[in-house]
Amino acid sequence: MANLTPAVALASCEGALRQLLGFVLEQKHGIDWLTKVVKAETIVVWQERRDEERKKRTTRGVAQVSEEPLAYAHFYELVDLVKQQWNEVAPALGKKAVTGALLDRFDDLRNTVAHSRDLLPFEADLLSGIAGEIRNRVALFMSSKGPGGEHFARMEEVTDSFGNRVDGLATLQSSNPSIMCEQELHVGDVVQFRARGTDPHGRALRWHLLVAPGGVDLVEVEGDEVELSWTVESKHVSDRSYVIVRLESDSEFHRWSEGVDGMALFFYRVVPPHP
């Protein structure tokens, strides 16, 4: 697995912790788990951050922002919650004395990055290594909760340039989780997709983007975190066009019978060009 840049390490480690917390705590407390484990005033702060984020980003062309308050918890708040709920996360993260110390060190390094101070090479390697371990632990645990156990690669998330997002957990539960996007597209528009995944055995990950109608299969991209771009053409015009982002690991065997380890579908309305 290639070293992660500091920005990718931060995003992927935070994402893994949020997904783990959301999963195990909903399993224990139900869909309203947040109100049972987080103080009301803290939830209000997170909701205020969400509202501010929505206000700022929607004016800059982002159509969707996450509605989940946990998405607006700062990293140190996530770590605090993880430590408070260690009995629930221990099956994924292991011993608190060991992994908790790694998370504390990660937060120290994150703070350095957040204040625009350069990391020394060994610090950047450490940030990448800790993020990789956390992601791998969570991937092993989450994969054990879905079809296929710990054998297959998994998507962590796929997000388009409007903010529409398919969560990785959905890709463990279905071979073709989909989202209906409200955006109306025109010929010539460019839509970018950012995809992130991991493999519990460290195998290389390959990504493809396909569009229907039109049958476009873009050049294969490899990596744990990639960007795929779609330029809308006249052959894509349809009231129900869709984009498929596919993930497959460098393995003989795959999670789904389609020969992939994960897929995410995004549906759009593509209108004809003006006469």
N, C-alpha and C positions, 0 to 999 in steps of 0.2 A: 504494500500500500504506500503510495507516494506521500511525502511530507505535505502537510496542509499549511497554507499560508495562514498568518495570524487571523485575518478576517474570517476565513473559512473555518478555522479551528474554533473560533468564538461562536460563530453561528451554529455549527454542527453540534458542539457540546451543549449549548443552551437548548437547541431543538430536541436533543436526545433526552435531556432531563425533563423538559416540559412534557414530552410524550410519555415518558415513564411515569411521572407523577399523575398525569391525567388518567392513564390506564389503571394503575394499581389502586388509586384512591376512588375512582368510580366503581371498580369492582367491589371495594369494601363498603363504601358509603352510599352508592347510588349516584344518579345523574346530578344531584345538587351537592356533590361532595365538597365543593369549594366553600360553601357557607358553614360546613361542619368542621373544617380544619384550619381555616384562615379567618383572622379577626375581621369584623365588619368594616372597621375603619381602613384596614389595608386593602380590602376589596374596593372600597370607594376610591382610594388613591389610584389603583390600577385602572378602574373604569374612567377616571378623569384623564389618565394618560391615553387611554384608548380614544376618548372623545377628542382630545387635542390632536392625536395622530390622524384621526379621520378628517378633522377640520383642515389640517395642513396638507395632507397627501391627496385628498380628493380634488383640491384646487390645482394640483399638479398633474392630473390625469390618471391617478390611481383609482380604479373603480371599486375595489374591494380591499378592506383591511380586516384583520382578524377580529371577531367579536368576543373571543374568549379572554376574560380578564387576566388569566395566567400568562397570556402572550405578552403582557406589558409589565411583568415582574422583572426587576433587574436581576443580574446574575447572582449577586450576594443574597437576594431574597429567595431565589430558587434553592441555593445551597442551604440556607436556613431551614426552608421547608423540607428539603430532602433529609436533613439531619433530624428534624422533629419526627419525621415519618420513617425512620430507618428500618423499623421492623417490616414495613411494607415494601421498601425498595431493596432490602438486603438480598432477596433472591437474584436480583440483577447486579447489584453493585458490590456485594460481598461484605467484608468486614469494615465496620465504620472507622476503626482506627487507621486502616490503610487507605481506603478510597476517600474517606473524609479529608485526610491530609492532602491527598492529590487535588481534591476540589479546592481546598484552601490555597494551595500553591498556584493553581490555575487562576484563582481570583486575584491573587497578587500580580500575576503576569498580565491578566486582563486589565487591571487598573493601570498598569504601565502603558499599555496600548491605548486605553481610553484617554489618557492625558498626552497623547501624541509624542511619547518618548520611545525612541527606538529600542528594540530588544537586541541583546547580544545574540550571536548565532546559537549558542547553546540554550539560551532562553527560548528562542523561537522553536528549536527542536523539542524542547521540553513541553511547550504549549501544544505543539502538534501531537506529541506522543501521548500526553494526558487526554487530549480530545479523542484521539484514536482509540485509546483504551476504554473510555467512557462509552463512545459510540458502539464499540464492539460488544461490550458487556450488555448494553441495552438491546443491540441487534440480536444477540444470542437469546436473551430473555423473551423479547417480543416475538421472535420467530418461533419459539417454543409454544407460543400461545396461538399460533396460526397454523394452517395446513403446511406440512412438510418439516416441522420441527426446526432443528438448528442447521439444516443442510444447505439452505439456499440463500442467495443474495436477496436484499430487500430494498425497496424504495423508502426513503425517508420523507421526501415530499417533492412535488412538482408544482411550480407556480408560473403563471404566464405574466406578461408585462402589464396586465391590468390589475394584478393582485389576486386573480382567481387561483385557488389552491386545492390540490388533491393531497390529502394526508396519507402518510405511509401506512398507517394502520388499516386504512380502507383497502390498500393493495394486497394485504395479507388475507383479507376476508373475501375478496372477489378478484377474478382475473381481469375484470374490465370496469373498475369504478369510474363513474363519470360525473361531470358537473356541467350544468346548463349555464353558459355565460350570456350575460345580457348585452354584450357588445355587438353592435352591427358593424361589419367589416366591409371594406371596399377594395376593389382591385388595386393593387399597388401598396396596400398597407403591409407593414412588417410587424409580426408578433414574435416575441422572444419568449422562450421557456427556459427557466432555470431548474435543473433537476439535481437532486442529491440522493446518493444511495451508499450502501455499505455491504460488505460480504463478510460473514463470520470467519471465513478461512483466508481472507486477504487476497482473493482472486481478483483479476482485472475485471472492470465493469465496462460494458459496451451499451451505448444508447442509440436508438433510432427514432426518427420522427416521420410519421406517415400521415397523409391527408386524404380524405375522401369527401366528395368525389375528386378525382384527379390522379389518384394513385402515386403520390410523391413519396419516395423513400430517400431521405437525405443521406449524405455521406455519414458513415459511422463515426461516432465520437466516443472517446474512451476516457474514463476518469471517475473519481468518486463524486465530484461536483462539476457539472458541465452546463453550457448554454447551447440551446438549439434555436435556430431562427427559421421562420416561415414567412416567405413573401407571397402574399395572396395574388393569385392569377385568375384569369377569366374562367378557367376550367374548374375552379373551386366554387363558383357561384352556386348557391343552394340555400334553401330556407333552413336546412339542417346539416350544414357542413361540420365535420369533426376532425380533430387532430388526435392522433394516438402517439403518446410518448412511451416507448418500450425500453425495458431494461433486461439485459441478460448477462450473466457472469461467464467467465472463461472456464466453463465446466461442461462435461458431457450431459449432465442432468440439470433439470430446471423445475421451478416451483409449479408451473402451470402447463397443461397439455398443449398449449399453443407454442411451447418451446421458449417461453420467456419466464423471468423471475418476477416481473411486475409490469403493469400497464396503467396508464392514466389517460382518460378520454376527456376532451374539452369540446363542447358543442357551441357553434357560432352560427349567426345568420350572415351570409355573404351576399350582398346585393349586386345586381348587374351594373356595369358601368353606364354612365350617362350617354344617351345617343349623341 
